Amino acid sequence: MMLADCRKCVYFIPIEKFEEYDMLDLLDEAESLKHHGITILGWCNRFHRFVKYYKGKCRGFARKAIKQHTLKEYGVIY
């Protein structure tokens, strides 16, 4: 197992994007858990469960590809 940060994983969907991905039923469930004192930060598509913390050990972690930009794209070099 490796130490992982869910925000950098390809399987992580933050709770702010639940409406965008049409996951309204999960949003309702997350709100109901909030009344019990459980904070939901997102959803893991790999293990099909809520994410309650960002950092920890995970055997399913897969790093997101980093999109690199050229200086030409930023307008630094003409």
Backbone as XML, in Angstrom:
<?xml version="1.0"?>
<chain id="A" units="angstrom">
  <residue number="1" name="MET">
    <atom name="N" x="0.840" y="-1.184" z="0.000"/>
    <atom name="CA" x="0.000" y="0.000" z="0.000"/>
    <atom name="C" x="0.880" y="1.240" z="0.000"/>
  </residue>
  <residue number="2" name="MET">
    <atom name="N" x="0.377" y="2.256" z="-0.642"/>
    <atom name="CA" x="1.146" y="3.496" z="-0.682"/>
    <atom name="C" x="0.356" y="4.611" z="-0.022"/>
  </residue>
  <residue number="3" name="LEU">
    <atom name="N" x="1.082" y="5.600" z="0.492"/>
    <atom name="CA" x="0.418" y="6.781" z="1.025"/>
    <atom name="C" x="-0.146" y="7.562" z="-0.143"/>
  </residue>
  <residue number="4" name="ALA">
    <atom name="N" x="-1.392" y="7.974" z="-0.023"/>
    <atom name="CA" x="-2.074" y="8.609" z="-1.138"/>
    <atom name="C" x="-2.784" y="9.873" z="-0.686"/>
  </residue>
  <residue number="5" name="ASP">
    <atom name="N" x="-3.002" y="10.754" z="-1.636"/>
    <atom name="CA" x="-3.824" y="11.941" z="-1.439"/>
    <atom name="C" x="-4.959" y="11.830" z="-2.449"/>
  </residue>
  <residue number="6" name="CYS">
    <atom name="N" x="-6.167" y="11.642" z="-1.974"/>
    <atom name="CA" x="-7.313" y="11.387" z="-2.849"/>
    <atom name="C" x="-7.524" y="12.494" z="-3.880"/>
  </residue>
  <residue number="7" name="ARG">
    <atom name="N" x="-7.172" y="13.713" z="-3.543"/>
    <atom name="CA" x="-7.374" y="14.826" z="-4.473"/>
    <atom name="C" x="-6.528" y="14.679" z="-5.728"/>
  </residue>
  <residue number="8" name="LYS">
    <atom name="N" x="-5.490" y="13.850" z="-5.669"/>
    <atom name="CA" x="-4.601" y="13.633" z="-6.809"/>
    <atom name="C" x="-4.861" y="12.299" z="-7.503"/>
  </residue>
  <residue number="9" name="CYS">
    <atom name="N" x="-5.973" y="11.648" z="-7.172"/>
    <atom name="CA" x="-6.288" y="10.332" z="-7.728"/>
    <atom name="C" x="-7.313" y="10.453" z="-8.853"/>
  </residue>
  <residue number="10" name="VAL">
    <atom name="N" x="-7.190" y="9.603" z="-9.869"/>
    <atom name="CA" x="-8.112" y="9.638" z="-11.008"/>
    <atom name="C" x="-9.510" y="9.159" z="-10.626"/>
  </residue>
  <residue number="11" name="TYR">
    <atom name="N" x="-9.652" y="8.395" z="-9.556"/>
    <atom name="CA" x="-10.932" y="7.837" z="-9.158"/>
    <atom name="C" x="-11.732" y="8.746" z="-8.229"/>
  </residue>
  <residue number="12" name="PHE">
    <atom name="N" x="-11.143" y="9.834" z="-7.770"/>
    <atom name="CA" x="-11.781" y="10.709" z="-6.790"/>
    <atom name="C" x="-12.681" y="11.736" z="-7.465"/>
  </residue>
  <residue number="13" name="ILE">
    <atom name="N" x="-13.909" y="11.883" z="-6.937"/>
    <atom name="CA" x="-14.839" y="12.924" z="-7.377"/>
    <atom name="C" x="-15.176" y="13.765" z="-6.149"/>
  </residue>
  <residue number="14" name="PRO">
    <atom name="N" x="-14.813" y="15.065" z="-6.141"/>
    <atom name="CA" x="-15.133" y="15.897" z="-4.980"/>
    <atom name="C" x="-16.635" y="16.115" z="-4.853"/>
  </residue>
  <residue number="15" name="ILE">
    <atom name="N" x="-17.083" y="16.368" z="-3.639"/>
    <atom name="CA" x="-18.512" y="16.509" z="-3.377"/>
    <atom name="C" x="-19.102" y="17.710" z="-4.126"/>
  </residue>
  <residue number="16" name="GLU">
    <atom name="N" x="-18.276" y="18.699" z="-4.430"/>
    <atom name="CA" x="-18.758" y="19.874" z="-5.158"/>
    <atom name="C" x="-19.187" y="19.534" z="-6.587"/>
  </residue>
  <residue number="17" name="LYS">
    <atom name="N" x="-18.701" y="18.424" z="-7.136"/>
    <atom name="CA" x="-19.011" y="18.041" z="-8.511"/>
    <atom name="C" x="-20.065" y="16.937" z="-8.610"/>
  </residue>
  <residue number="18" name="PHE">
    <atom name="N" x="-20.719" y="16.601" z="-7.514"/>
    <atom name="CA" x="-21.744" y="15.558" z="-7.537"/>
    <atom name="C" x="-22.891" y="15.928" z="-8.469"/>
  </residue>
  <residue number="19" name="GLU">
    <atom name="N" x="-23.313" y="17.187" z="-8.455"/>
    <atom name="CA" x="-24.404" y="17.621" z="-9.336"/>
    <atom name="C" x="-23.982" y="17.551" z="-10.798"/>
  </residue>
  <residue number="20" name="GLU">
    <atom name="N" x="-22.735" y="17.907" z="-11.058"/>
    <atom name="CA" x="-22.202" y="17.886" z="-12.425"/>
    <atom name="C" x="-22.186" y="16.465" z="-12.992"/>
  </residue>
  <residue number="21" name="TYR">
    <atom name="N" x="-21.899" y="15.478" z="-12.142"/>
    <atom name="CA" x="-21.851" y="14.084" z="-12.573"/>
    <atom name="C" x="-23.185" y="13.363" z="-12.372"/>
  </residue>
  <residue number="22" name="ASP">
    <atom name="N" x="-24.235" y="14.116" z="-12.034"/>
    <atom name="CA" x="-25.583" y="13.577" z="-11.837"/>
    <atom name="C" x="-25.600" y="12.502" z="-10.746"/>
  </residue>
  <residue number="23" name="MET">
    <atom name="N" x="-25.001" y="12.824" z="-9.621"/>
    <atom name="CA" x="-24.938" y="11.926" z="-8.469"/>
    <atom name="C" x="-25.769" y="12.499" z="-7.317"/>
  </residue>
  <residue number="24" name="LEU">
    <atom name="N" x="-26.976" y="12.933" z="-7.612"/>
    <atom name="CA" x="-27.802" y="13.618" z="-6.627"/>
    <atom name="C" x="-28.251" y="12.697" z="-5.494"/>
  </residue>
  <residue number="25" name="ASP">
    <atom name="N" x="-28.426" y="11.408" z="-5.779"/>
    <atom name="CA" x="-28.797" y="10.478" z="-4.721"/>
    <atom name="C" x="-27.683" y="10.338" z="-3.686"/>
  </residue>
  <residue number="26" name="LEU">
    <atom name="N" x="-26.434" y="10.363" z="-4.150"/>
    <atom name="CA" x="-25.299" y="10.298" z="-3.223"/>
    <atom name="C" x="-25.164" y="11.599" z="-2.441"/>
  </residue>
  <residue number="27" name="LEU">
    <atom name="N" x="-25.514" y="12.708" z="-3.074"/>
    <atom name="CA" x="-25.459" y="14.000" z="-2.396"/>
    <atom name="C" x="-26.464" y="14.021" z="-1.249"/>
  </residue>
  <residue number="28" name="ASP">
    <atom name="N" x="-27.645" y="13.475" z="-1.474"/>
    <atom name="CA" x="-28.651" y="13.393" z="-0.412"/>
    <atom name="C" x="-28.167" y="12.508" z="0.734"/>
  </residue>
  <residue number="29" name="GLU">
    <atom name="N" x="-27.525" y="11.404" z="0.392"/>
    <atom name="CA" x="-27.010" y="10.499" z="1.425"/>
    <atom name="C" x="-25.881" y="11.153" z="2.217"/>
  </residue>
  <residue number="30" name="ALA">
    <atom name="N" x="-25.038" y="11.925" z="1.527"/>
    <atom name="CA" x="-23.951" y="12.638" z="2.195"/>
    <atom name="C" x="-24.509" y="13.689" z="3.152"/>
  </residue>
  <residue number="31" name="GLU">
    <atom name="N" x="-25.580" y="14.358" z="2.754"/>
    <atom name="CA" x="-26.213" y="15.349" z="3.627"/>
    <atom name="C" x="-26.814" y="14.686" z="4.862"/>
  </residue>
  <residue number="32" name="SER">
    <atom name="N" x="-27.383" y="13.494" z="4.699"/>
    <atom name="CA" x="-27.957" y="12.802" z="5.853"/>
    <atom name="C" x="-26.858" y="12.344" z="6.818"/>
  </residue>
  <residue number="33" name="LEU">
    <atom name="N" x="-25.700" y="11.963" z="6.298"/>
    <atom name="CA" x="-24.579" y="11.579" z="7.160"/>
    <atom name="C" x="-23.995" y="12.780" z="7.894"/>
  </residue>
  <residue number="34" name="LYS">
    <atom name="N" x="-24.143" y="13.954" z="7.291"/>
    <atom name="CA" x="-23.637" y="15.178" z="7.912"/>
    <atom name="C" x="-24.363" y="15.455" z="9.234"/>
  </residue>
  <residue number="35" name="HIS">
    <atom name="N" x="-25.630" y="15.071" z="9.311"/>
    <atom name="CA" x="-26.400" y="15.257" z="10.539"/>
    <atom name="C" x="-25.918" y="14.343" z="11.657"/>
  </residue>
  <residue number="36" name="HIS">
    <atom name="N" x="-25.216" y="13.270" z="11.309"/>
    <atom name="CA" x="-24.655" y="12.348" z="12.298"/>
    <atom name="C" x="-23.211" y="12.692" z="12.656"/>
  </residue>
  <residue number="37" name="GLY">
    <atom name="N" x="-22.711" y="13.808" z="12.121"/>
    <atom name="CA" x="-21.354" y="14.249" z="12.448"/>
    <atom name="C" x="-20.279" y="13.680" z="11.545"/>
  </residue>
  <residue number="38" name="ILE">
    <atom name="N" x="-20.639" y="13.069" z="10.433"/>
    <atom name="CA" x="-19.670" y="12.501" z="9.497"/>
    <atom name="C" x="-19.521" y="13.457" z="8.315"/>
  </residue>
  <residue number="39" name="THR">
    <atom name="N" x="-18.317" y="13.914" z="8.081"/>
    <atom name="CA" x="-18.062" y="14.826" z="6.975"/>
    <atom name="C" x="-17.656" y="14.033" z="5.745"/>
  </residue>
  <residue number="40" name="ILE">
    <atom name="N" x="-18.367" y="14.216" z="4.651"/>
    <atom name="CA" x="-18.073" y="13.537" z="3.394"/>
    <atom name="C" x="-17.353" y="14.523" z="2.479"/>
  </residue>
  <residue number="41" name="LEU">
    <atom name="N" x="-16.184" y="14.122" z="1.975"/>
    <atom name="CA" x="-15.376" y="14.994" z="1.122"/>
    <atom name="C" x="-15.531" y="14.676" z="-0.353"/>
  </residue>
  <residue number="42" name="GLY">
    <atom name="N" x="-15.962" y="13.472" z="-0.677"/>
    <atom name="CA" x="-16.097" y="13.088" z="-2.077"/>
    <atom name="C" x="-16.489" y="11.628" z="-2.225"/>
  </residue>
  <residue number="43" name="TRP">
    <atom name="N" x="-16.262" y="11.115" z="-3.433"/>
    <atom name="CA" x="-16.631" y="9.739" z="-3.789"/>
    <atom name="C" x="-15.456" y="9.066" z="-4.469"/>
  </residue>
  <residue number="44" name="CYS">
    <atom name="N" x="-15.219" y="7.793" z="-4.155"/>
    <atom name="CA" x="-14.170" y="7.003" z="-4.798"/>
    <atom name="C" x="-14.829" y="6.046" z="-5.787"/>
  </residue>
  <residue number="45" name="ASN">
    <atom name="N" x="-14.553" y="6.232" z="-7.068"/>
    <atom name="CA" x="-15.120" y="5.360" z="-8.097"/>
    <atom name="C" x="-14.460" y="3.985" z="-8.120"/>
  </residue>
  <residue number="46" name="ARG">
    <atom name="N" x="-13.282" y="3.868" z="-7.596"/>
    <atom name="CA" x="-12.578" y="2.582" z="-7.581"/>
    <atom name="C" x="-13.241" y="1.604" z="-6.601"/>
  </residue>
  <residue number="47" name="PHE">
    <atom name="N" x="-13.514" y="2.083" z="-5.385"/>
    <atom name="CA" x="-14.073" y="1.222" z="-4.346"/>
    <atom name="C" x="-15.555" y="1.487" z="-4.085"/>
  </residue>
  <residue number="48" name="HIS">
    <atom name="N" x="-16.148" y="2.419" z="-4.804"/>
    <atom name="CA" x="-17.576" y="2.744" z="-4.698"/>
    <atom name="C" x="-17.986" y="3.051" z="-3.264"/>
  </residue>
  <residue number="49" name="ARG">
    <atom name="N" x="-17.296" y="4.042" z="-2.687"/>
    <atom name="CA" x="-17.637" y="4.460" z="-1.327"/>
    <atom name="C" x="-17.279" y="5.931" z="-1.131"/>
  </residue>
  <residue number="50" name="PHE">
    <atom name="N" x="-17.821" y="6.494" z="-0.060"/>
    <atom name="CA" x="-17.548" y="7.894" z="0.260"/>
    <atom name="C" x="-16.120" y="8.060" z="0.749"/>
  </residue>
  <residue number="51" name="VAL">
    <atom name="N" x="-15.542" y="9.218" z="0.482"/>
    <atom name="CA" x="-14.218" y="9.569" z="0.983"/>
    <atom name="C" x="-14.427" y="10.477" z="2.192"/>
  </residue>
  <residue number="52" name="LYS">
    <atom name="N" x="-13.866" y="10.073" z="3.335"/>
    <atom name="CA" x="-14.037" y="10.836" z="4.566"/>
    <atom name="C" x="-12.771" y="11.582" z="4.959"/>
  </residue>
  <residue number="53" name="TYR">
    <atom name="N" x="-11.646" y="11.251" z="4.334"/>
    <atom name="CA" x="-10.379" y="11.928" z="4.590"/>
    <atom name="C" x="-9.581" y="11.909" z="3.298"/>
  </residue>
  <residue number="54" name="TYR">
    <atom name="N" x="-8.700" y="12.879" z="3.134"/>
    <atom name="CA" x="-7.944" y="13.004" z="1.886"/>
    <atom name="C" x="-6.679" y="12.157" z="1.859"/>
  </residue>
  <residue number="55" name="LYS">
    <atom name="N" x="-5.950" y="12.107" z="2.966"/>
    <atom name="CA" x="-4.651" y="11.432" z="2.977"/>
    <atom name="C" x="-4.704" y="10.162" z="3.803"/>
  </residue>
  <residue number="56" name="GLY">
    <atom name="N" x="-4.025" y="9.133" z="3.290"/>
    <atom name="CA" x="-3.948" y="7.868" z="4.002"/>
    <atom name="C" x="-3.407" y="6.777" z="3.101"/>
  </residue>
  <residue number="57" name="LYS">
    <atom name="N" x="-3.462" y="5.553" z="3.566"/>
    <atom name="CA" x="-2.988" y="4.422" z="2.776"/>
    <atom name="C" x="-4.097" y="3.956" z="1.850"/>
  </residue>
  <residue number="58" name="CYS">
    <atom name="N" x="-3.752" y="3.667" z="0.603"/>
    <atom name="CA" x="-4.744" y="3.211" z="-0.362"/>
    <atom name="C" x="-4.069" y="2.291" z="-1.370"/>
  </residue>
  <residue number="59" name="ARG">
    <atom name="N" x="-4.657" y="1.124" z="-1.587"/>
    <atom name="CA" x="-4.082" y="0.194" z="-2.554"/>
    <atom name="C" x="-4.615" y="0.433" z="-3.963"/>
  </residue>
  <residue number="60" name="GLY">
    <atom name="N" x="-5.595" y="1.328" z="-4.104"/>
    <atom name="CA" x="-6.176" y="1.596" z="-5.413"/>
    <atom name="C" x="-5.789" y="2.938" z="-5.990"/>
  </residue>
  <residue number="61" name="PHE">
    <atom name="N" x="-4.843" y="3.622" z="-5.362"/>
    <atom name="CA" x="-4.459" y="4.963" z="-5.790"/>
    <atom name="C" x="-3.821" y="4.945" z="-7.173"/>
  </residue>
  <residue number="62" name="ALA">
    <atom name="N" x="-4.289" y="5.841" z="-8.037"/>
    <atom name="CA" x="-3.710" y="6.024" z="-9.369"/>
    <atom name="C" x="-3.613" y="7.528" z="-9.622"/>
  </residue>
  <residue number="63" name="ARG">
    <atom name="N" x="-2.395" y="7.994" z="-9.772"/>
    <atom name="CA" x="-2.157" y="9.436" z="-9.909"/>
    <atom name="C" x="-2.731" y="9.986" z="-11.205"/>
  </residue>
  <residue number="64" name="LYS">
    <atom name="N" x="-3.320" y="11.180" z="-11.106"/>
    <atom name="CA" x="-3.833" y="11.860" z="-12.292"/>
    <atom name="C" x="-2.665" y="12.274" z="-13.171"/>
  </residue>
  <residue number="65" name="ALA">
    <atom name="N" x="-2.882" y="12.258" z="-14.466"/>
    <atom name="CA" x="-1.857" y="12.725" z="-15.399"/>
    <atom name="C" x="-1.764" y="14.247" z="-15.291"/>
  </residue>
  <residue number="66" name="ILE">
    <atom name="N" x="-0.562" y="14.740" z="-15.252"/>
    <atom name="CA" x="-0.348" y="16.177" z="-15.159"/>
    <atom name="C" x="-0.254" y="16.741" z="-16.565"/>
  </residue>
  <residue number="67" name="LYS">
    <atom name="N" x="-1.132" y="17.680" z="-16.863"/>
    <atom name="CA" x="-1.095" y="18.312" z="-18.178"/>
    <atom name="C" x="-0.063" y="19.430" z="-18.142"/>
  </residue>
  <residue number="68" name="GLN">
    <atom name="N" x="0.950" y="19.287" z="-18.956"/>
    <atom name="CA" x="1.995" y="20.295" z="-18.998"/>
    <atom name="C" x="1.720" y="21.264" z="-20.136"/>
  </residue>
  <residue number="69" name="HIS">
    <atom name="N" x="1.995" y="22.523" z="-19.875"/>
    <atom name="CA" x="1.789" y="23.574" z="-20.861"/>
    <atom name="C" x="3.141" y="24.105" z="-21.322"/>
  </residue>
  <residue number="70" name="THR">
    <atom name="N" x="3.174" y="24.563" z="-22.536"/>
    <atom name="CA" x="4.398" y="25.177" z="-23.041"/>
    <atom name="C" x="4.365" y="26.666" z="-22.743"/>
  </residue>
  <residue number="71" name="LEU">
    <atom name="N" x="5.526" y="27.286" z="-22.809"/>
    <atom name="CA" x="5.595" y="28.727" z="-22.595"/>
    <atom name="C" x="4.867" y="29.473" z="-23.697"/>
  </residue>
  <residue number="72" name="LYS">
    <atom name="N" x="4.788" y="28.871" z="-24.862"/>
    <atom name="CA" x="4.080" y="29.476" z="-25.987"/>
    <atom name="C" x="2.576" y="29.577" z="-25.680"/>
  </residue>
  <residue number="73" name="GLU">
    <atom name="N" x="2.034" y="28.560" z="-25.027"/>
    <atom name="CA" x="0.620" y="28.579" z="-24.654"/>
    <atom name="C" x="0.293" y="29.691" z="-23.653"/>
  </residue>
  <residue number="74" name="TYR">
    <atom name="N" x="1.241" y="30.029" z="-22.801"/>
    <atom name="CA" x="1.039" y="31.088" z="-21.815"/>
    <atom name="C" x="1.365" y="32.457" z="-22.389"/>
  </residue>
  <residue number="75" name="GLY">
    <atom name="N" x="1.886" y="32.520" z="-23.592"/>
    <atom name="CA" x="2.179" y="33.796" z="-24.216"/>
    <atom name="C" x="3.499" y="34.388" z="-23.796"/>
  </residue>
  <residue number="76" name="VAL">
    <atom name="N" x="4.378" y="33.595" z="-23.164"/>
    <atom name="CA" x="5.675" y="34.102" z="-22.737"/>
    <atom name="C" x="6.632" y="34.164" z="-23.920"/>
  </residue>
  <residue number="77" name="ILE">
    <atom name="N" x="6.565" y="33.152" z="-24.789"/>
    <atom name="CA" x="7.415" y="33.114" z="-25.979"/>
    <atom name="C" x="6.509" y="33.296" z="-27.183"/>
  </residue>
  <residue number="78" name="TYR">
    <atom name="N" x="6.933" y="34.147" z="-28.105"/>
    <atom name="CA" x="6.101" y="34.430" z="-29.274"/>
    <atom name="C" x="6.560" y="33.681" z="-30.484"/>
  </residue>
</chain>
